[in-house]
Amino acid sequence: MLKYFLTRLIHLFFIILILKCLTLILPYFLIRCYSQAASILLCFVIAKFTFRYTKKFFLSKKVFPKRKAILITGCARGFGKHIAKHLDSKGFHVFASCLNPNSSGADDLRNSCSSRLQILQLDVTKDESVEKAVQYVKANLGSCELWAVINNAGIQKGFLTELTRIQDFEDTMEVNAFGQVRVTKAFLPLLRRSRGRVINMASLGGRLAGPMAAAYTMSKFASVGFSGSLRHELHLWGIRVISIEPEFFETVFYRTDMSTGKNLSMRVEDAFVSADENVRKDYGEEFLRKFKTVIGRAYPPSPNMHKLLENIEKAVTLKNPDAVYKAYGNVLNEFILRFCEACPVECQVFIVNTYFRILGLPKPEKANKIYENYHCH
Ligand SMILES: NC(=O)c1ccc[n+]([C@@H]2O[C@H](COP(=O)([O-])OP(=O)(O)OC[C@H]3O[C@@H](n4cnc5c(N)ncnc54)[C@H](OP(=O)(O)O)[C@@H]3O)[C@@H](O)[C@H]2O)c1
């Protein structure tokens, strides 16, 4: 891997050298064209990174929340609950759907929001439940129009691919990917009337694949792909499709599986116990012990939830919203994560593995032995 990385650097060095030499040997008028091209390229790069400031002046018109309803999935806790409260405080009519409408999270919404907010049951994995939700929304819209559907519900299951059951992959896809498709399809007839918008909660992991979360990453790549395709199709109807791609924020998500109440460490233990014997032997107890501590520190969440809410608000209210909003907790995280995203995949592998080594994740004992044997023969 290091060799690959160095080869890339050498390649870059050669390109710089060749371009420098060209400026010496090219005739004058060609050098001028060449420097023009370079400065135009530079303009594009600067424009890309500074467009957000110009947008604030020219594309800041907002829609009026009066008589606009929004359906949100997975509102009993985490992002969904924050989003429901925030949009309610902005004057929208919120249909806050919960997997369990009798949960303490749902009660909290009832107690803390305006009378505009309505709670309904919705399991995004069940056709009948989605159909009931459509009927409920239709019956309770009153004089409102359904302006937006926010596909927020999501789960995270599994760790290393070899320690993750196929069932966990299926469950994750069912909620995070097919759930979004199911809900969107059901509510599109209402959105067509309002020329509203579909807002899909993807993740940074929907573009930048991280390790130890293959099931989740697959489902979020699927979400990003779904939004991309649907965006073209719904353009004909004047419906916007917006993908929200946040980094890690502080919610119970990932840390605790609420259906079982098990924390990260317990879930890793379970996954290891139920893995194939050969897999367990190859990874070894020492790896498992370290893995449990490293996984808890690997993705430090940001407490700045308002950064995510700002993006959601833009997606819902701006007359000309972006197609994609990436929510970062702070400027440093934004810089590091954007840099990683721009890197060639091979470099990403190098960076991620170095990061995990620094955190203290050892190579499984067997991996070292196999490596030694391979090089002895
Ligand atoms: N937190 C992050 O750092 C982060 C980063 C990027 C993207 N995201 C995405 O943001 C979304 C929300 O994440 P979160 O952090 O708020 O997670 P969370 O705290 O675990 O909340 C997820 C919500 O989804 C609901 N849900 C689960 N399965 C459902 C189903 N079958 N039907 C309907 N609702 C269901 C849960 O209901 P119950 O409470 O009843 O279980 C819960 O209310 C997810 O799509 C996640 O992938 C999160």
The ligand as an ORCA input file, in Angstrom:
! r2SCAN-3c Opt
* xyz 0 1
  N     -26.716      9.981     14.046
  C     -25.854     10.125     13.098
  O     -24.707     10.452     13.336
  C     -26.261      9.960     11.656
  C     -25.322     10.312     10.665
  C     -25.692     10.184      9.325
  C     -26.961      9.744      8.997
  N     -27.841      9.400      9.989
  C     -29.167      8.942      9.573
  O     -30.148      9.746     10.178
  C     -31.331      8.993     10.405
  C     -31.726      9.121     11.853
  O     -30.650      8.702     12.654
  P     -30.635      8.912     14.227
  O     -29.235      9.145     14.595
  O     -31.663      9.861     14.628
  O     -31.037      7.418     14.691
  P     -31.926      6.945     15.945
  O     -31.722      7.825     17.100
  O     -31.601      5.491     16.094
  O     -33.426      7.117     15.410
  C     -33.886      6.333     14.337
  C     -35.387      6.423     14.321
  O     -35.830      5.570     13.253
  C     -36.918      4.813     13.766
  N     -37.089      3.534     13.062
  C     -36.309      2.430     13.090
  N     -36.830      1.479     12.334
  C     -37.986      1.969     11.815
  C     -38.983      1.458     10.979
  N     -38.945      0.203     10.505
  N     -40.036      2.239     10.638
  C     -40.114      3.512     11.124
  N     -39.219      4.051     11.938
  C     -38.153      3.285     12.276
  C     -36.583      4.586     15.218
  O     -37.790      4.245     15.911
  P     -37.720      3.599     17.404
  O     -37.289      4.735     18.298
  O     -39.111      3.172     17.704
  O     -36.729      2.477     17.340
  C     -36.037      5.940     15.604
  O     -37.050      6.811     15.983
  C     -31.003      7.573      9.991
  O     -31.461      7.356      8.689
  C     -29.489      7.523     10.031
  O     -28.976      6.579      9.137
  C     -27.523      9.498     11.303
*
